[in-house]
Amino acid sequence: MDPGLTPSQTVGPFFEVGLTGKQSIGRVAGPEAAGERIFLTCRVLDADGVPVEDAMLEIWQADASGNYPSAKNSQRQEHAFRGFGRLGTAEDGRCIFETIKPGRVSGPEKVLQAPHVNLNLFARGLLKHLPTRIYFAGDPANEEDPILGLVPEDRRATLMAQPDPGQSGAWYFEIHLGGDCETVFFDV
């Protein structure tokens, strides 16, 4: 007789219990934060293109000047710019982060990276989170980014958020967990 799966054997169906319902955690930058305000819609799809309704996305990013939040100025930044957000996906696989477009970050050897948002995806069936990055399509700095340069050219589009031409400041990013359009995930 099969005893069935237990929490120690799989992340689901128990994963949803740990998801946050607090939408305020999706506000990475408040109205008083300096920089270009954006709404970043992320949508998670499985290998068959079906929305994943119970994934959790965590993002962290630099501010408009390319600086990550630090303990030194956490009091001031708490309301204006948190630099971190976490949201669960809805039935259609979407969640929307309210933030600002990040500035260029200085990477190893002082090489500037293109504006990007770091993302970790958690979902049922995954024993480890999937890390990736969200870049902004059309940004000229993408050509110089050392991390993006490591990704084969034909796969870079999977890391690009696209602007919504009908709505100022709105960006859209699809995360595909498999299939022909599978998003590039990093082994970090």
C-alpha positions as CSV (number, residue, x, y, z in Angstrom):
1,M,0.0,0.0,0.0
2,D,1.4,3.4,-1.0
3,P,1.4,5.8,2.0
4,G,1.4,8.8,-0.3
5,L,3.8,11.7,-0.3
6,T,4.9,13.5,2.8
7,P,6.3,17.0,3.3
8,S,9.8,15.6,3.4
9,Q,9.4,14.1,0.0
10,T,8.0,17.0,-2.0
11,V,7.5,20.7,-1.9
12,G,3.9,20.4,-3.1
13,P,1.0,20.3,-2.3
14,F,2.3,21.9,0.9
15,F,4.1,24.8,-0.8
16,E,1.1,27.1,-0.9
17,V,0.9,27.2,2.9
18,G,4.1,29.3,3.0
19,L,3.0,31.8,0.3
20,T,2.5,35.4,1.4
21,G,-0.9,37.1,0.9
22,K,0.5,40.5,1.9
23,Q,0.5,42.5,-1.3
24,S,2.4,45.3,0.4
25,I,5.5,43.2,0.1
26,G,5.3,43.8,-3.6
27,R,6.0,47.5,-3.1
28,V,9.7,47.7,-3.5
29,A,9.8,51.5,-3.9
30,G,7.4,54.0,-2.4
31,P,6.2,57.2,-4.2
32,E,9.0,59.3,-2.6
33,A,11.8,57.0,-4.0
34,A,14.0,58.8,-6.6
35,G,13.9,57.3,-10.1
36,E,11.7,56.2,-12.9
37,R,8.6,54.6,-11.4
38,I,7.7,51.2,-13.0
39,F,5.2,48.5,-12.5
40,L,6.8,45.1,-13.3
41,T,4.3,42.4,-14.1
42,C,5.8,38.9,-13.9
43,R,4.0,35.8,-15.1
44,V,5.1,32.2,-14.5
45,L,4.2,29.5,-17.0
46,D,5.0,25.8,-16.9
47,A,6.5,23.9,-19.8
48,D,3.1,23.6,-21.5
49,G,2.4,27.3,-21.2
50,V,-0.1,26.8,-18.4
51,P,0.0,29.6,-15.7
52,V,1.5,28.5,-12.4
53,E,-0.9,29.9,-9.8
54,D,1.0,29.2,-6.6
55,A,4.6,30.3,-7.3
56,M,6.4,32.8,-5.2
57,L,8.7,35.4,-6.6
58,E,11.3,37.3,-4.7
59,I,13.1,40.3,-6.3
60,W,15.9,42.5,-5.1
61,Q,17.4,45.4,-6.9
62,A,19.6,48.5,-6.7
63,D,18.1,52.0,-6.5
64,A,18.1,54.5,-9.4
65,S,21.8,55.3,-8.6
66,G,22.9,51.7,-8.8
67,N,23.2,51.2,-5.0
68,Y,21.7,48.3,-3.0
69,P,20.1,49.2,0.3
70,S,22.5,49.0,3.3
71,A,22.1,48.8,7.0
72,K,23.5,52.3,7.3
73,N,20.6,54.0,5.7
74,S,17.9,51.4,6.3
75,Q,15.7,53.8,8.3
76,R,15.4,56.3,5.5
77,Q,15.1,53.7,2.8
78,E,12.4,51.6,4.6
79,H,9.6,53.9,3.3
80,A,11.2,55.2,0.1
81,F,13.1,52.2,-1.2
82,R,13.2,48.8,0.2
83,G,15.1,47.1,-2.6
84,F,13.3,43.8,-1.9
85,G,9.9,42.4,-2.8
86,R,8.0,39.1,-2.5
87,L,4.7,38.1,-4.1
88,G,2.8,35.0,-4.8
89,T,1.2,34.5,-8.2
90,A,-2.5,34.6,-8.9
91,E,-4.6,32.2,-10.9
92,D,-3.3,33.6,-14.1
93,G,0.3,33.1,-13.0
94,R,0.8,36.9,-12.5
95,C,2.0,39.3,-9.8
96,I,2.9,42.9,-10.1
97,F,5.8,44.7,-8.3
98,E,5.7,48.4,-7.8
99,T,9.2,49.8,-8.0
100,I,11.7,52.0,-9.8
101,K,13.9,51.2,-12.7
102,P,17.3,50.3,-11.2
103,G,20.5,52.0,-12.1
104,R,23.7,50.4,-13.3
105,V,25.5,48.4,-10.7
106,S,29.2,48.1,-10.4
107,G,30.2,44.5,-10.7
108,P,33.4,42.6,-10.3
109,E,36.5,44.6,-11.4
110,K,34.3,47.7,-11.3
111,V,32.6,46.8,-14.6
112,L,29.2,48.4,-14.8
113,Q,26.3,46.0,-15.3
114,A,23.1,46.9,-17.2
115,P,20.0,47.8,-15.1
116,H,18.5,44.6,-13.9
117,V,16.3,43.0,-11.2
118,N,17.5,39.9,-9.5
119,L,14.8,37.2,-9.1
120,N,14.3,34.0,-7.2
121,L,11.4,31.7,-8.1
122,F,10.0,29.2,-5.6
123,A,7.3,26.8,-6.7
124,R,5.8,23.4,-6.0
125,G,8.0,20.6,-7.3
126,L,11.2,22.6,-6.9
127,L,13.5,21.6,-4.1
128,K,15.7,24.6,-4.8
129,H,14.8,28.1,-5.9
130,L,15.5,29.1,-9.5
131,P,17.6,32.3,-9.7
132,T,17.5,34.5,-12.8
133,R,17.7,38.2,-13.8
134,I,15.3,40.6,-15.4
135,Y,16.8,43.0,-17.9
136,F,15.0,45.8,-19.7
137,A,14.6,45.3,-23.5
138,G,16.1,48.1,-25.5
139,D,18.4,49.4,-22.8
140,P,21.7,50.2,-24.6
141,A,23.7,49.0,-21.5
142,N,22.6,45.5,-22.2
143,E,25.3,45.2,-24.9
144,E,28.0,45.8,-22.3
145,D,26.6,43.7,-19.4
146,P,29.2,41.0,-18.4
147,I,26.6,38.6,-17.0
148,L,24.2,38.9,-20.0
149,G,27.3,38.4,-22.2
150,L,27.7,34.9,-20.7
151,V,24.2,33.9,-22.0
152,P,24.1,32.6,-25.6
153,E,22.7,35.3,-27.8
154,D,19.7,33.2,-29.0
155,R,18.6,32.8,-25.3
156,R,19.0,36.4,-24.1
157,A,15.4,37.3,-25.0
158,T,14.3,35.0,-22.2
159,L,15.8,37.5,-19.7
160,M,14.2,40.7,-21.2
161,A,11.2,42.5,-19.7
162,Q,9.2,44.2,-22.5
163,P,7.6,47.6,-22.2
164,D,3.9,47.9,-22.4
165,P,3.3,50.4,-25.2
166,G,-0.2,51.1,-24.0
167,Q,0.8,52.0,-20.4
168,S,3.6,54.3,-19.4
169,G,6.0,52.8,-16.9
170,A,4.6,49.3,-17.2
171,W,6.9,46.3,-18.0
172,Y,6.0,42.7,-18.6
173,F,8.2,39.6,-18.0
174,E,7.3,36.0,-18.6
175,I,9.1,33.2,-16.8
176,H,8.9,29.8,-18.6
177,L,9.8,26.8,-16.5
178,G,10.4,24.6,-19.6
179,G,9.8,24.2,-23.2
180,D,11.2,26.0,-26.3
181,C,11.1,29.4,-24.5
182,E,12.5,28.2,-21.2
183,T,13.9,31.1,-19.2
184,V,17.6,31.1,-18.5
185,F,18.2,30.3,-14.8
186,F,21.6,30.8,-13.2
187,D,23.6,28.3,-11.2
188,V,24.7,30.4,-8.2
